[in-house]
Amino acid sequence: MIKAHSLRSWVLGSLAGIAILGSVDLYGFGHLVFHVPVARLWEPFWVLSIPILMLAPSMYWASNSQPGFRLKRTMGTAGLFMWLVIVLAIYYSVKFGIIEAEAERPMYIISTLGAGLGTLLAYQVRKKADGQKLPELPESPA
């Protein structure tokens, strides 16, 4: 049986994710690599922090679902989170001039298809892996 994490552990993980988002992604890449002024990075920081905070209760709910729905809900939640973060990253990349505006729509289409197909493929692979029983190991003499 899979042990579900507590809501507290999910929230603490989300808070750690926000710290990583701010320091590595936005400051590290946004400011140091792409030279976006730090003052302009506050908006994407707060906007991207919302889905990260929402991930905690969503994954807690999904991981504590009935066994028949647990995998569907966790994969669906993770896939939706991944898609949302990618869409927001594209939006702010265009806004800051990192990506050309003409590439915005094709990137939204590609990321939507990629996130959707990736989530379905991950679900199928995990479902198949969960369905296979591992061979029992013989007990070693003590």
Summary of the structure (lengths in Angstrom):
residues: 142
radius of gyration: 19.2
end to end distance: 26.2
largest distance: 68.1
contacts: 351
relative contact order: 0.10
helix: 80%
strand: 0%
